[in-house]
Amino acid sequence: MNWDTIATIATAVGVGIAAWQIREGRKVAQTTFEDSFDQQYRSLAVQIPVNALIGKPMPEQSKQAVREQIYNYLDLCNEQVFLRKKKRICFSRWVDWCAGMKENLEKPAFSEVWEEIKRESPQTFSFLTKLEEHSFKSDPAKW
């Protein structure tokens, strides 16, 4: 083996290591980005009464405050659908989020606000609306 061969092999190994580091860096950045949405959800969920989160009816005097928080949650969901459409959210995370959206929208407090928004301002959350039209079974990345 001569020095040129050794240098070529060393360069190839270096390029391989650099490519691996870039790929790993992207994975970490992707996870951090997705985790920021999980944190946003947690921040919203803390403000929503437990009864609404577990699907119990809300007392009339609480509905207005809960309504505002649910609107913010729906806005977050719409953004998540949009980001999955743009392939900024990985499939495995998307599956979890989509199941959570479906589950929450079936709860009375969430459903009531969601139906009001669709009736009064149908274009507000167009990505979430399309997902619901597909019964929460389609992948926005394939739209």
HELIX and SHEET records of a PDB file:
HELIX    1   1 TRP A    3  GLN A   47  1                                  45    
HELIX    2   2 VAL A   50  LEU A   53  1                                   4    
HELIX    3   3 GLU A   60  LYS A   85  1                                  26    
HELIX    4   4 PHE A   91  LEU A  105  1                                  15    
HELIX    5   5 PRO A  108  GLU A  120  1                                  13    
HELIX    6   6 SER A  126  GLU A  133  1                                   8    
HELIX    7   7 PRO A  140  LYS A  142  5                                   3    
END                                                                             
